Amino acid sequence: MDLDLALVRAFLTTAGTLHFGRAAEELNTSQQALSKRIARLESLLAVRLFERAGGVRLSEAGERFLPAAREALAAGERAVAAVSGTGSVVRIDTWGHLYAPMRTVAQAARALGPVRLEPGPGRDWPSVAQALLRGDTDLGLGRVHPLPDGCDAGLTQRLVRLEPVDALVGPSHPLAGADALRPADLRDSVLWCPAELTRLDFLRRFADHFALPRRQDGPNLGLDHLVQHLRDDAGCFTLFPADAPLPDHAGLRAIPLVEPTPLYAWSLAWRESARHPQLDALLRGFTETGRSRRWLDYAPRRDWLPDTDHAKLAGRTYDP
């Protein structure tokens, strides 16, 4: 049978709202016309996709159909964009929000030409990986690290930026007056981790590699909360990208780390089997920006990267 993508779109919109009236409004059609489309699709598939008793919900068959329907509609949209030259929107989810990932996207966007970006927030890398595999987004930007049980199988990644990180301390910290610090100088301080440490792969690997035994984690309640915590606790420090902005009223010290300088690896990730037609143009934009701003500078004797990031260096798009 031929699958009508208009019917698939009607199903996905209804599945997203679980309300025929709201779904009809989104599709700019009548509720009666929407109901007929859903009924037609159910007839073609010979299954019931929604249970309508006591409210609208997906049936078991509807739950099974949902991810494949998303892929089918996304593939159809990519096919149209590939031949129409319309420059379809690229959905990009970012994570690591305290480190302001949109700085990197915004700088690269100037070189992207006709590519239109639709940014969205991701909770963390595992959640963005799942969104990429489901087809809920086209691209991810953040720090990519290995996921357990092969949960990232089928995803491709490219390193786009290596950013030095500073030690961020409050004004009363014993080391606040230093011009520079070695990671080993921080062993008597407490590494503050603004989320569960198991979710913060970079901070965990930094603390393990440089034998920093004193660690404390807590909820990620935003940048202002992080700033206040460092102000209130003179024994705490955290790591923060050297180019990331802090609030004007922060009153904190960002001290460069040397011998070695830790680097935070920003990568793009996508599903190769669902490659967006604008992806090549987008990658060229990141490459041009990275070359001009020396985003991929790395010297082994000067810098430190977690072991899991070393393999990405082979795929750098230029040699600085």
KEKE-3310 file (N, C-alpha, C; in steps of 0.2 Angstrom, whole numbers, plus 5000, padded with zeros to 4 digits):
npx = (5004:5002:5008:5000:5007:5000:4990:4998:5004:4992:4990:5001:5000:4988:4992:5002:4994:4983:4970:4957:4951:4961:4971:4966:4965:4979:4982:4975:4962:4945:4938:4930:4935:4948:4945:4941:4952:4960:4952:4953:4967:4967:4959:4967:4978:4972:4971:4967:4971:4969:4962:4946:4937:4933:4941:4955:4968:4983:4982:4988:4993:4995:5005:5015:5016:5020:5034:5039:5031:5035:5048:5045:5038:5047:5057:5050:5049:5062:5066:5058:5064:5077:5076:5069:5075:5072:5078:5076:5071:5083:5083:5090:5096:5103:5114:5121:5119:5123:5135:5133:5130:5124:5132:5142:5134:5128:5139:5144:5133:5133:5141:5133:5125:5111:5105:5093:5091:5083:5083:5083:5080:5090:5090:5101:5115:5112:5097:5096:5102:5093:5082:5087:5088:5075:5070:5065:5073:5086:5099:5112:5121:5134:5143:5149:5149:5154:5140:5131:5128:5127:5119:5120:5122:5122:5123:5132:5146:5154:5169:5169:5173:5186:5187:5195:5195:5192:5196:5183:5180:5174:5175:5181:5188:5203:5212:5209:5217:5226:5235:5236:5232:5237:5229:5232:5234:5221:5218:5215:5203:5185:5176:5163:5148:5136:5125:5120:5134:5136:5130:5138:5150:5162:5167:5168:5178:5188:5190:5194:5205:5215:5216:5207:5200:5189:5173:5157:5140:5124:5108:5105:5101:5102:5112:5113:5111:5122:5132:5129:5131:5145:5149:5145:5151:5167:5176:5174:5175:5172:5172:5173:5169:5181:5177:5164:5150:5148:5137:5135:5136:5142:5155:5165:5180:5188:5200:5214:5218:5233:5246:5242:5231:5214:5203:5187:5176:5166:5154:5146:5131:5123:5110:5115:5108:5097:5100:5100:5096:5102:5114:5127:5130:5129:5139:5150:5149:5152:5165:5172:5171:5177:5190:5194:5193:5201:5197:5200:5212:5225:5237:5247:5256:5253:5239:5225:5214:5200:5202:5192:5189:5200:5200:5192:5200:5206:5197:5197:5193:5202:5220:5226)
npy = (4994:5012:5025:5038:5054:5065:5060:5054:5065:5070:5060:5061:5074:5074:5064:5071:5080:5074:5077:5080:5092:5103:5098:5099:5113:5116:5110:5118:5114:5107:5099:5088:5085:5081:5070:5061:5059:5052:5041:5036:5033:5023:5013:5010:5004:4994:4994:5000:5016:5025:5026:5030:5031:5039:5050:5054:5043:5035:5019:5002:4999:5011:5017:5009:5013:5026:5030:5026:5033:5046:5046:5043:5055:5064:5060:5062:5076:5080:5075:5083:5095:5093:5094:5105:5116:5124:5127:5121:5121:5117:5108:5110:5104:5108:5105:5106:5119:5128:5132:5139:5135:5140:5151:5146:5141:5153:5160:5152:5153:5164:5161:5152:5154:5151:5142:5139:5139:5130:5132:5121:5116:5104:5091:5083:5074:5060:5062:5070:5062:5051:5059:5062:5049:5046:5054:5067:5078:5086:5088:5089:5099:5099:5092:5077:5061:5043:5032:5021:5004:5005:5015:5026:5021:5022:5035:5049:5060:5075:5084:5101:5112:5116:5121:5131:5129:5138:5140:5143:5154:5160:5177:5176:5164:5155:5155:5165:5176:5172:5172:5162:5145:5128:5112:5103:5112:5113:5104:5105:5111:5111:5103:5110:5103:5106:5098:5080:5071:5060:5063:5072:5071:5077:5085:5074:5066:5075:5077:5064:5062:5071:5069:5074:5074:5080:5083:5089:5088:5095:5102:5108:5123:5134:5148:5159:5153:5145:5155:5161:5151:5148:5161:5160:5149:5148:5138:5132:5128:5128:5122:5132:5138:5147:5158:5159:5169:5178:5183:5201:5206:5196:5195:5185:5176:5171:5160:5157:5140:5130:5120:5106:5114:5112:5106:5109:5099:5103:5096:5092:5082:5069:5059:5048:5040:5048:5060:5077:5088:5100:5098:5097:5110:5117:5111:5115:5129:5129:5124:5134:5145:5139:5138:5151:5156:5148:5137:5123:5122:5112:5106:5093:5093:5105:5105:5097:5084:5073:5055:5049:5059:5060:5052:5060:5069:5065:5067:5080:5095:5103:5107:5116)
npz = (5000:4997:5007:5013:5016:5021:5029:5038:5044:5050:5059:5068:5073:5080:5089:5096:5103:5108:5107:5097:5093:5096:5088:5075:5074:5074:5061:5053:5049:5049:5063:5059:5046:5050:5058:5048:5041:5050:5052:5039:5038:5048:5042:5031:5037:5044:5058:5074:5079:5089:5105:5110:5120:5135:5134:5123:5118:5113:5105:5107:5095:5089:5097:5093:5080:5080:5082:5069:5060:5063:5057:5044:5040:5042:5033:5021:5021:5020:5008:4999:5002:4997:4983:4981:4985:4995:5007:5020:5038:5050:5064:5079:5094:5110:5124:5140:5147:5156:5152:5140:5126:5115:5111:5103:5092:5088:5083:5073:5065:5057:5046:5039:5028:5018:5027:5039:5056:5070:5086:5101:5118:5126:5138:5142:5136:5134:5133:5121:5112:5111:5106:5093:5088:5087:5078:5082:5082:5072:5074:5086:5098:5109:5123:5118:5124:5127:5128:5139:5135:5121:5117:5109:5096:5079:5078:5072:5074:5075:5080:5084:5092:5104:5119:5131:5149:5164:5181:5192:5205:5221:5228:5241:5241:5245:5235:5227:5223:5213:5198:5189:5189:5192:5189:5200:5210:5216:5224:5238:5238:5236:5223:5215:5208:5197:5196:5197:5199:5192:5180:5174:5164:5160:5171:5181:5175:5175:5189:5193:5185:5189:5203:5213:5227:5234:5232:5227:5224:5217:5214:5197:5196:5188:5182:5190:5203:5204:5204:5216:5225:5224:5229:5242:5248:5253:5251:5239:5221:5204:5187:5172:5155:5146:5138:5141:5146:5161:5174:5176:5189:5196:5203:5204:5202:5188:5184:5174:5170:5169:5164:5165:5152:5154:5141:5135:5125:5112:5102:5086:5083:5074:5065:5054:5045:5043:5037:5036:5023:5022:5030:5026:5021:5034:5041:5034:5038:5052:5051:5044:5053:5064:5059:5057:5070:5077:5084:5086:5091:5098:5109:5114:5124:5131:5134:5141:5138:5141:5141:5133:5123:5115:5103:5094:5089:5078:5068:5066:5056:5051:5052:5065)
capx = (5000:5005:5007:4999:5010:4995:4987:5003:5004:4986:4991:5006:4998:4984:4996:5005:4989:4978:4964:4955:4950:4967:4975:4962:4967:4986:4982:4971:4956:4940:4938:4927:4940:4953:4943:4940:4959:4962:4948:4956:4973:4966:4957:4972:4983:4968:4971:4964:4977:4968:4956:4942:4933:4936:4947:4959:4974:4985:4981:4995:4996:4997:5011:5020:5017:5022:5041:5040:5027:5039:5053:5042:5036:5054:5060:5047:5051:5069:5066:5055:5069:5083:5075:5065:5080:5068:5082:5071:5074:5087:5081:5096:5095:5109:5114:5126:5116:5127:5141:5130:5131:5122:5137:5145:5130:5127:5145:5144:5127:5135:5144:5129:5121:5103:5103:5089:5091:5077:5086:5079:5084:5090:5092:5108:5117:5107:5091:5097:5104:5086:5078:5090:5086:5067:5068:5062:5077:5090:5106:5113:5127:5136:5149:5147:5153:5151:5134:5131:5123:5127:5113:5122:5123:5119:5124:5138:5148:5160:5171:5169:5177:5189:5187:5199:5191:5195:5194:5179:5180:5172:5180:5184:5192:5210:5216:5206:5221:5231:5235:5235:5233:5238:5224:5234:5233:5215:5216:5212:5196:5179:5174:5156:5146:5129:5120:5122:5141:5136:5128:5143:5155:5168:5169:5170:5184:5193:5192:5197:5212:5219:5215:5204:5195:5183:5168:5150:5135:5118:5103:5106:5096:5104:5119:5113:5112:5129:5136:5128:5134:5152:5150:5143:5156:5174:5181:5172:5177:5170:5176:5169:5173:5185:5174:5157:5149:5145:5133:5140:5136:5145:5160:5169:5186:5189:5207:5216:5221:5239:5251:5240:5225:5209:5199:5180:5175:5160:5153:5139:5129:5117:5109:5117:5103:5092:5104:5097:5099:5106:5119:5134:5131:5130:5146:5155:5149:5156:5172:5175:5171:5182:5197:5196:5194:5206:5193:5202:5219:5226:5244:5247:5260:5250:5232:5222:5207:5198:5204:5187:5189:5206:5198:5189:5205:5208:5192:5196:5192:5208:5225:5228)
capy = (5000:5018:5028:5046:5058:5070:5056:5053:5071:5071:5056:5064:5080:5071:5060:5076:5084:5069:5081:5081:5099:5106:5095:5102:5120:5116:5108:5123:5111:5106:5092:5083:5083:5077:5063:5057:5057:5047:5035:5033:5029:5017:5008:5007:5000:4989:4994:5006:5020:5029:5024:5037:5031:5042:5054:5052:5041:5030:5012:4999:4999:5018:5018:5006:5016:5033:5032:5025:5038:5052:5045:5043:5061:5068:5058:5065:5083:5080:5073:5089:5101:5092:5095:5111:5122:5129:5128:5119:5122:5112:5108:5109:5103:5109:5104:5109:5126:5133:5133:5143:5132:5144:5155:5143:5141:5160:5163:5149:5154:5170:5158:5147:5156:5151:5137:5141:5135:5131:5129:5119:5114:5096:5090:5081:5071:5054:5063:5072:5056:5048:5063:5061:5042:5046:5059:5073:5084:5085:5090:5091:5102:5099:5088:5070:5055:5037:5031:5014:4999:5007:5019:5031:5017:5025:5042:5052:5066:5079:5089:5108:5117:5114:5127:5131:5131:5142:5138:5149:5154:5166:5182:5174:5158:5156:5155:5170:5181:5169:5174:5156:5139:5121:5108:5100:5117:5114:5098:5106:5114:5107:5104:5110:5101:5109:5092:5074:5070:5054:5065:5077:5067:5081:5086:5068:5064:5080:5076:5058:5062:5076:5066:5079:5070:5083:5084:5090:5090:5098:5103:5113:5128:5140:5152:5164:5149:5143:5160:5162:5145:5150:5166:5158:5144:5150:5132:5128:5130:5124:5124:5136:5139:5154:5163:5160:5175:5178:5190:5207:5207:5190:5196:5179:5176:5166:5160:5152:5134:5129:5114:5108:5118:5107:5109:5106:5097:5104:5092:5091:5075:5068:5052:5048:5038:5053:5066:5083:5090:5106:5097:5099:5118:5119:5109:5120:5135:5128:5123:5141:5149:5136:5139:5158:5158:5143:5133:5117:5121:5107:5104:5088:5095:5111:5104:5091:5081:5066:5050:5048:5064:5059:5049:5065:5074:5062:5069:5088:5097:5107:5107:5123)
capz = (5000:4997:5013:5012:5021:5024:5034:5043:5048:5054:5065:5072:5076:5085:5094:5100:5107:5111:5107:5090:5091:5095:5082:5069:5074:5071:5054:5050:5046:5053:5067:5055:5041:5053:5060:5042:5039:5055:5050:5032:5039:5052:5037:5027:5041:5047:5065:5078:5081:5095:5109:5111:5126:5141:5131:5117:5119:5108:5106:5107:5088:5088:5101:5089:5074:5081:5079:5062:5057:5063:5052:5037:5038:5042:5027:5016:5021:5018:5000:4996:5003:4993:4976:4980:4986:5000:5013:5026:5044:5054:5071:5083:5101:5113:5131:5144:5146:5160:5148:5135:5120:5109:5109:5097:5087:5085:5079:5067:5060:5052:5040:5037:5022:5018:5032:5045:5062:5075:5092:5106:5123:5128:5145:5143:5130:5133:5130:5114:5108:5110:5101:5086:5085:5086:5073:5085:5081:5066:5075:5093:5100:5116:5124:5117:5127:5126:5132:5140:5131:5114:5116:5104:5090:5073:5078:5070:5078:5073:5085:5081:5096:5110:5123:5137:5155:5170:5188:5194:5213:5224:5230:5247:5241:5247:5229:5222:5220:5209:5191:5185:5193:5190:5192:5206:5215:5218:5228:5245:5237:5234:5216:5215:5202:5197:5194:5199:5196:5187:5173:5172:5162:5160:5178:5184:5173:5177:5196:5193:5182:5193:5210:5217:5231:5237:5227:5230:5218:5219:5208:5192:5196:5184:5183:5196:5209:5204:5206:5223:5229:5225:5234:5249:5251:5251:5249:5233:5215:5198:5180:5167:5149:5147:5134:5142:5150:5168:5175:5177:5196:5199:5208:5205:5199:5183:5184:5169:5172:5165:5165:5158:5152:5152:5136:5134:5118:5109:5096:5083:5082:5070:5063:5047:5041:5043:5036:5034:5016:5024:5035:5023:5022:5041:5043:5031:5042:5058:5049:5042:5059:5068:5056:5058:5077:5080:5089:5087:5093:5103:5109:5119:5130:5134:5135:5143:5136:5144:5136:5128:5118:5110:5096:5090:5086:5071:5064:5065:5049:5049:5057:5067)
cpx = (5004:5003:5006:5002:5005:4992:4992:5004:4998:4987:4995:5004:4993:4987:4999:5000:4985:4972:4962:4954:4956:4971:4972:4965:4974:4986:4978:4965:4951:4941:4935:4932:4946:4951:4942:4947:4962:4959:4951:4962:4972:4963:4962:4977:4979:4969:4968:4970:4976:4962:4953:4938:4936:4941:4951:4966:4976:4984:4988:4998:4998:5004:5017:5022:5020:5029:5042:5037:5032:5045:5051:5040:5042:5057:5057:5048:5058:5070:5063:5061:5075:5082:5072:5070:5077:5072:5078:5075:5077:5085:5088:5095:5102:5108:5120:5125:5120:5133:5139:5132:5129:5127:5140:5141:5129:5133:5146:5139:5129:5138:5139:5125:5114:5101:5099:5089:5085:5080:5081:5083:5084:5092:5099:5109:5113:5100:5091:5098:5097:5082:5081:5088:5079:5066:5065:5067:5082:5097:5107:5120:5128:5142:5146:5152:5150:5145:5134:5126:5122:5121:5114:5123:5119:5119:5131:5140:5154:5162:5171:5172:5180:5190:5190:5194:5195:5192:5190:5178:5177:5177:5184:5188:5200:5215:5214:5211:5226:5230:5233:5235:5234:5232:5226:5234:5226:5213:5213:5205:5191:5176:5166:5153:5138:5124:5123:5129:5141:5134:5133:5150:5162:5171:5171:5177:5190:5195:5196:5204:5217:5219:5213:5198:5189:5178:5161:5146:5128:5114:5106:5100:5097:5110:5119:5114:5119:5133:5135:5131:5142:5154:5150:5148:5163:5178:5179:5175:5173:5174:5171:5172:5175:5181:5166:5156:5146:5141:5137:5141:5139:5150:5164:5175:5187:5197:5209:5219:5227:5242:5247:5233:5219:5205:5192:5178:5168:5159:5146:5138:5123:5116:5110:5112:5097:5095:5100:5100:5103:5112:5126:5135:5132:5137:5151:5155:5153:5163:5175:5176:5177:5189:5199:5197:5198:5203:5196:5209:5220:5234:5245:5251:5258:5243:5230:5215:5206:5200:5198:5186:5195:5204:5195:5194:5207:5203:5192:5196:5197:5213:5227:5236)
cpy = (5006:5022:5036:5050:5063:5066:5055:5059:5072:5066:5059:5070:5078:5068:5065:5080:5080:5073:5083:5089:5103:5104:5098:5109:5120:5115:5113:5119:5110:5099:5087:5080:5079:5070:5058:5055:5052:5040:5032:5030:5023:5011:5005:5003:4994:4988:5000:5010:5024:5026:5030:5037:5034:5047:5051:5049:5036:5023:5009:4999:5006:5020:5014:5010:5023:5034:5031:5031:5045:5052:5046:5051:5066:5066:5062:5073:5084:5079:5080:5094:5099:5094:5102:5117:5127:5130:5127:5120:5116:5113:5106:5109:5104:5107:5107:5117:5131:5136:5137:5140:5136:5150:5153:5143:5148:5162:5159:5151:5160:5167:5153:5148:5155:5146:5141:5136:5136:5128:5126:5116:5106:5096:5088:5077:5064:5056:5066:5066:5052:5052:5062:5054:5042:5050:5066:5079:5081:5085:5091:5094:5102:5094:5080:5065:5049:5035:5023:5010:5001:5011:5025:5027:5020:5032:5044:5058:5069:5084:5096:5113:5114:5121:5127:5132:5134:5139:5144:5148:5160:5171:5180:5167:5159:5157:5161:5175:5178:5171:5168:5150:5133:5117:5105:5105:5117:5108:5099:5110:5109:5108:5104:5108:5102:5104:5086:5073:5065:5057:5070:5074:5071:5082:5080:5066:5068:5078:5069:5058:5066:5074:5072:5075:5073:5086:5085:5092:5092:5099:5108:5118:5135:5143:5156:5159:5147:5149:5161:5157:5146:5156:5164:5153:5145:5144:5129:5132:5126:5126:5128:5138:5146:5159:5163:5166:5174:5184:5195:5208:5201:5191:5190:5181:5170:5166:5155:5146:5132:5123:5108:5112:5113:5111:5105:5105:5098:5100:5092:5083:5074:5061:5052:5045:5042:5060:5071:5086:5096:5105:5099:5106:5120:5117:5113:5127:5134:5127:5130:5145:5146:5138:5147:5160:5153:5139:5126:5116:5116:5105:5099:5090:5101:5109:5097:5090:5075:5061:5049:5053:5064:5057:5054:5069:5071:5065:5077:5090:5101:5106:5114:5124)
cpz = (5000:5004:5012:5017:5024:5029:5040:5047:5052:5060:5070:5076:5081:5090:5099:5105:5111:5112:5099:5088:5091:5089:5076:5068:5071:5064:5050:5046:5051:5057:5063:5050:5044:5055:5054:5040:5043:5053:5044:5034:5043:5047:5033:5030:5044:5054:5068:5081:5088:5098:5111:5117:5132:5140:5126:5119:5114:5110:5106:5100:5087:5091:5096:5082:5074:5079:5072:5058:5057:5058:5045:5035:5038:5035:5021:5015:5018:5010:4997:4996:4998:4986:4975:4981:4991:5006:5020:5033:5047:5061:5075:5091:5105:5120:5134:5145:5150:5156:5141:5128:5114:5107:5103:5091:5083:5081:5073:5062:5055:5046:5037:5030:5023:5024:5038:5051:5067:5081:5097:5112:5124:5135:5146:5136:5129:5130:5123:5110:5106:5105:5094:5084:5084:5080:5075:5084:5075:5069:5083:5093:5107:5117:5123:5120:5126:5131:5133:5136:5124:5112:5111:5097:5085:5073:5076:5073:5075:5078:5081:5086:5102:5114:5130:5143:5160:5176:5190:5202:5215:5227:5237:5247:5242:5241:5224:5219:5215:5202:5187:5190:5189:5192:5199:5212:5219:5223:5235:5244:5235:5227:5217:5208:5202:5194:5197:5196:5191:5180:5170:5170:5163:5167:5182:5182:5175:5184:5197:5191:5187:5201:5214:5221:5234:5232:5230:5224:5221:5213:5204:5192:5193:5186:5189:5203:5209:5207:5214:5228:5230:5229:5241:5252:5248:5249:5243:5227:5210:5192:5176:5161:5149:5143:5136:5147:5156:5169:5178:5185:5200:5204:5209:5201:5194:5182:5179:5173:5167:5168:5168:5158:5150:5146:5136:5127:5116:5102:5093:5082:5078:5068:5056:5042:5040:5042:5033:5028:5017:5028:5032:5023:5029:5043:5041:5035:5048:5056:5048:5048:5063:5066:5058:5066:5081:5085:5090:5088:5099:5103:5115:5125:5134:5137:5138:5141:5139:5138:5131:5122:5113:5103:5092:5087:5079:5066:5063:5058:5047:5054:5058:5066)
residu = (MET:ASP:LEU:ASP:LEU:ALA:LEU:VAL:ARG:ALA:PHE:LEU:THR:THR:ALA:GLY:THR:LEU:HIS:PHE:GLY:ARG:ALA:ALA:GLU:GLU:LEU:ASN:THR:SER:GLN:GLN:ALA:LEU:SER:LYS:ARG:ILE:ALA:ARG:LEU:GLU:SER:LEU:LEU:ALA:VAL:ARG:LEU:PHE:GLU:ARG:ALA:GLY:GLY:VAL:ARG:LEU:SER:GLU:ALA:GLY:GLU:ARG:PHE:LEU:PRO:ALA:ALA:ARG:GLU:ALA:LEU:ALA:ALA:GLY:GLU:ARG:ALA:VAL:ALA:ALA:VAL:SER:GLY:THR:GLY:SER:VAL:VAL:ARG:ILE:ASP:THR:TRP:GLY:HIS:LEU:TYR:ALA:PRO:MET:ARG:THR:VAL:ALA:GLN:ALA:ALA:ARG:ALA:LEU:GLY:PRO:VAL:ARG:LEU:GLU:PRO:GLY:PRO:GLY:ARG:ASP:TRP:PRO:SER:VAL:ALA:GLN:ALA:LEU:LEU:ARG:GLY:ASP:THR:ASP:LEU:GLY:LEU:GLY:ARG:VAL:HIS:PRO:LEU:PRO:ASP:GLY:CYS:ASP:ALA:GLY:LEU:THR:GLN:ARG:LEU:VAL:ARG:LEU:GLU:PRO:VAL:ASP:ALA:LEU:VAL:GLY:PRO:SER:HIS:PRO:LEU:ALA:GLY:ALA:ASP:ALA:LEU:ARG:PRO:ALA:ASP:LEU:ARG:ASP:SER:VAL:LEU:TRP:CYS:PRO:ALA:GLU:LEU:THR:ARG:LEU:ASP:PHE:LEU:ARG:ARG:PHE:ALA:ASP:HIS:PHE:ALA:LEU:PRO:ARG:ARG:GLN:ASP:GLY:PRO:ASN:LEU:GLY:LEU:ASP:HIS:LEU:VAL:GLN:HIS:LEU:ARG:ASP:ASP:ALA:GLY:CYS:PHE:THR:LEU:PHE:PRO:ALA:ASP:ALA:PRO:LEU:PRO:ASP:HIS:ALA:GLY:LEU:ARG:ALA:ILE:PRO:LEU:VAL:GLU:PRO:THR:PRO:LEU:TYR:ALA:TRP:SER:LEU:ALA:TRP:ARG:GLU:SER:ALA:ARG:HIS:PRO:GLN:LEU:ASP:ALA:LEU:LEU:ARG:GLY:PHE:THR:GLU:THR:GLY:ARG:SER:ARG:ARG:TRP:LEU:ASP:TYR:ALA:PRO:ARG:ARG:ASP:TRP:LEU:PRO:ASP:THR:ASP:HIS:ALA:LYS:LEU:ALA:GLY:ARG:THR:TYR:ASP:PRO)
# end
